[in-house]
């Protein structure tokens, strides 16, 4: 499926309010309505990221501690888990300290790598001290290693709703990755409480999180 930005670029015209074009469960009835949803998501994404980056570093750190404590309680038997986590980007909760705690508890860690647009992410197992390199968006990723399938996926979110649907950065990488996994992992969305929306207008390709933890 095309990304939301691609859908907007096609230039379809539609009325300012698209609610009448949605099916009863909130999904667009046609591509024109989907273009409106994509435009709305893009605007909300920018607003939420700007708000997140405006939160003082000390406050983000305190909120991250709250998130980390809840995450520890949500993951059973860490010594049996391969946890797919993320390298923090654009003021996302920085869980690297929590990651080290999980490693000390026996968990293994994997980081996501963008291979190409329109494809699932590869998760590569990684441990502190092993080489990293700059990937897409200048995010650090493991330099080498085979792809692995995490048993737990920690997914950073830009926004979320009460149905546990996640608004991400618009590339669709996490949805494609989860859909391609041979066995469903425990999927936990991570973000700040002010990122909650009434709905993200979920589409058929959107996969809800099993749980969302915020601070």
N, C-alpha and C positions, 0 to 999 in steps of 0.2 A: 504494500500500500504506500502511496506517496506520503511524504511528510506534510505536516500542516502548513509549513511555509510554502511548499510547492503548490498546495491546493490554493492558497491565497494568490500566488503569482499568476495563476491561470486567468485571473481577472473577471470572474463571473460577477454580475451585478445582482444585488438582492436588497430587499428592504431593510431599514435599520433594525427592526424588531423581527426576529426569526422564530418566536415562540409558536406562532400558528403553523409553522412548517414542521414541527416536531411530532413524532408519533407519541401515543400516550405514555410510553416508557421513557420519553426524553430523547429519542434518537432522531436524527434528521430523516425526513422521508425522501429526500433527493439530494443530489450533489450540490445544488445551490445552497440548501440549508447547511450541508456539511461545510461549505466554504465560509458561511457565517459563523459556525461554531469554531472553525479554525482561526478566523479573525479574532473572535472573542478570546479564545485561548491564548493567542499570541499577546494580546493586550494585557490579559490577566497575568501571564507569565512575566512580562516586563515589570508590571506593578509590584508583584510579589517579590521578585528578585531585588528590585530597588529598595523595597521596605526591609527585606532581610539584610541587605548590605548596610543599611542605615543604623541597624541595631549596634550599640557599642560593643566592642570586643569583650569587655568584662561581663556584660549581660549574656552574650552568646555563650561564653565559657560556662557560666552558671547554669544556663539552660541545658547545655550539653551534658553536664554532670547529672542532671535529672534524667535525661534521655538514657545515658549510659547505665544508670542504676536500674531503670525499667528494662533495658535490654538484657542485663545480666539475669534478671528474674524470668525473662521470657524464653531463654534458651536453656533447655535441659541437657544434661550430660555433655558439657562442652568438649570433653576429651574425645567424644565420638563424632564431633561435627567438623565439617569443612565449611567455613564461613566465608561467603562472598561479600566483601565489604567494598568501600570506595575510598579514593584519595580525595580529601576535601577540596572544594572548588566554589568560588564565588560566595563565601561566607556560609557554606553548609556547615552543619554540626561536625566538629572535628573529633572523630572517634578513634584517632590513632592511639591515644592512651588506653582506651577501652580495649582496642585490638591487642595491645601488648598484655593486658590482663587475661584476655582469652587465650593467648598463646601460652602464658604461664600456667593456665588451667588445663592445658593439653590440647586445645583446639588447633586446627590448621587453618590458614588464611589464604584466600585467593582474591586477586584484584582483576577488575574488568578491563579488557582491551578492545578498542574499536578496530575492527579489521577493514571494513569498508561500509559506506553508506548503504542502507537497505538490507544489511545482513545482521544476524545476531552478534552479540558480544562474545568474545572468548574470555573465559576466566582462566587465569594462570596462577598456580599455587606460588606463594611468595612468603619469605620470612625476612625479618629485619636483618640488614647487612648484605642481602642479595642485591644484584645490580638492578637499577631502575633507569628508564629513559623517558624523554618527553614524547607523549603521544598526541592524539587529537586534542585540541583546545589547550595544549601545553600541560596537560595533566600527566603526572608521573605514572608509569605502568611498568610491569616487569619486563626486563630486556629479552628474556627467553623463557622457555619452558613449555610443556605440552598443555593443551586445554584440559580443564577439569570441570566437573559438575558439582557445584556446592550443594550441601544439604540444607543450608540456610543462606538466604540472600537478603542483605540489608540494602534497601533501595532509597537513595536520597530523593526527596520530593520538593517540588516548587510549590505545589498546592495539593489539596486533597478534599474529599467530601465525606459525608456521613455513611456512604456505602463502601468506603475504603478504596475508592478509585483514586489513582495518583495522577496529578498533572506534572509531567516532567518537562524536559527541555525542548520537546517537539520532534526529536529524531526517531522516536519509536523503538529505540534499541532495547529497552528493558522488556517491553511487551513481546518483541520478536524472540528475545533470548529465553524468556520463560516458556513461550509456546514451543520452542525447539528442544527443550530439555527432555531427556528420556524419562525422568521421574521428577514429579513436582517437589520443589524444595519448600521449606517454610519461608514465606516472603513477608518481610517487615519493612514498612515504609517509615522513614525518619525525616522529621522536619520540626518547624516551630509552630506553636499553636495558632498564631495569627494567620497562618497560611490556609486555614480551613475556609472552604467555599460551600455555598448551598448545593452546588452540583458542578461537576466538570463536563456535563453532558456526555457521558460515556458512550463510546461507539463499539461496534462488535469486536474490534481488535483490542480494545482496552481490557486489561486483566486486573481485577481488584487485588489489593494486598490482603494477606491473611490477617494482618494486624497493622495498625499505625500507632507509632509512639512519638509523642511530641513533648517539647519542653517550653 
